């Protein structure tokens, strides 16, 4: 058994994002490429974003801190601390409306 403090990891990733020229930082906390389930902490500074990309499979974004916007074409969903966003099975991007940390959970299909 293993225990992780998402709060401590969120602080660490937020500090790394703040120091990075891209305004982003990420760390896989569970799973990996060889497994179906993967959880990744992603920190974004205000106005930073992930590039638009294809859906990796079934996925959710749980907002641990801050506010984010999930954009898929003309559809936009906003989330704040405590919100769970369901990632659409389409090209999408994640944008930080303020400094934010999210937990991305993916169950790869195919």
C-alpha positions as CSV (number, residue, x, y, z in Angstrom):
1,X,0.0,0.0,0.0
2,X,1.1,3.5,-0.7
3,X,-0.2,6.9,0.5
4,X,0.4,10.2,-1.3
5,X,-0.5,13.7,-0.1
6,X,-2.1,15.4,-3.1
7,X,-1.9,18.7,-1.2
8,X,1.9,18.5,-0.8
9,X,2.3,17.3,-4.4
10,X,0.1,20.2,-5.6
11,X,2.2,22.7,-3.8
12,X,5.4,21.2,-5.3
13,X,4.0,21.2,-8.9
14,X,2.6,24.8,-8.5
15,X,6.0,26.0,-7.5
16,X,7.6,24.2,-10.5
17,X,5.0,25.7,-12.8
18,X,5.7,29.2,-11.4
19,X,9.4,28.7,-12.1
20,X,9.0,27.3,-15.6
21,X,8.9,29.5,-18.6
22,X,5.9,27.6,-20.0
23,X,4.0,28.1,-16.8
24,X,3.3,24.3,-16.6
25,X,4.4,21.4,-14.6
26,X,3.2,17.8,-14.4
27,X,3.9,14.6,-12.5
28,X,2.3,11.2,-12.8
29,X,1.2,10.0,-9.4
30,X,-0.3,6.7,-10.4
31,X,-0.1,4.3,-13.3
32,X,1.9,4.8,-16.5
33,X,2.1,4.1,-20.2
34,X,1.8,0.3,-19.7
35,X,-1.3,0.5,-17.5
36,X,-4.9,1.4,-18.3
37,X,-5.4,3.8,-15.4
38,X,-3.2,6.9,-15.1
39,X,-3.4,9.9,-12.8
40,X,-1.3,13.0,-13.4
41,X,-1.1,16.2,-11.3
42,X,-0.9,19.2,-13.7
43,X,-0.1,22.7,-12.5
44,X,-0.7,25.7,-14.7
45,X,0.0,29.4,-13.9
46,X,-2.7,31.9,-14.8
47,X,-3.2,32.1,-18.6
48,X,-1.1,29.0,-19.2
49,X,-2.6,26.1,-21.2
50,X,-2.1,22.7,-22.6
51,X,-1.9,22.6,-26.4
52,X,-5.1,21.2,-28.0
53,X,-4.8,17.5,-28.2
54,X,-6.8,14.3,-28.9
55,X,-8.6,12.6,-26.1
56,X,-6.5,9.9,-24.5
57,X,-9.5,7.8,-23.6
58,X,-12.0,8.1,-20.8
59,X,-10.8,11.0,-18.7
60,X,-11.7,13.4,-15.9
61,X,-10.1,16.5,-14.5
62,X,-10.5,17.1,-10.8
63,X,-9.7,20.7,-9.8
64,X,-7.6,20.7,-6.6
65,X,-6.8,24.5,-6.7
66,X,-7.7,27.5,-8.7
67,X,-9.9,27.8,-11.8
68,X,-9.6,26.2,-15.2
69,X,-11.4,26.1,-18.5
70,X,-11.7,23.0,-20.6
71,X,-12.3,23.8,-24.3
72,X,-13.4,21.4,-27.0
73,X,-14.3,23.2,-30.2
74,X,-17.1,25.6,-29.5
75,X,-17.9,24.0,-26.1
76,X,-16.4,25.4,-22.9
77,X,-16.6,24.1,-19.3
78,X,-15.2,26.0,-16.3
79,X,-14.2,24.4,-13.1
80,X,-13.0,25.6,-9.7
81,X,-11.6,23.9,-6.7
82,X,-13.6,20.8,-5.9
83,X,-15.2,20.5,-9.4
84,X,-14.9,17.3,-11.5
85,X,-14.9,17.9,-15.3
86,X,-15.6,15.1,-17.7
87,X,-13.2,15.3,-20.6
88,X,-15.0,15.0,-23.9
89,X,-13.9,12.3,-26.4
90,X,-12.8,15.1,-28.8
91,X,-9.8,17.4,-29.3
92,X,-9.5,19.7,-26.3
93,X,-7.3,22.0,-24.3
94,X,-7.1,23.0,-20.7
95,X,-6.6,26.7,-19.8
96,X,-5.8,28.2,-16.4
97,X,-8.1,31.1,-15.5
98,X,-5.9,31.6,-12.4
99,X,-3.0,29.6,-10.9
100,X,-4.4,26.1,-10.8
101,X,-3.6,22.4,-10.0
102,X,-5.7,19.6,-11.4
103,X,-5.7,15.8,-11.1
104,X,-6.1,14.3,-14.6
105,X,-7.4,10.7,-14.5
106,X,-7.3,8.7,-17.7
107,X,-8.5,5.2,-18.5
108,X,-6.9,4.5,-21.9
109,X,-9.2,2.8,-24.4
110,X,-7.8,1.0,-27.4
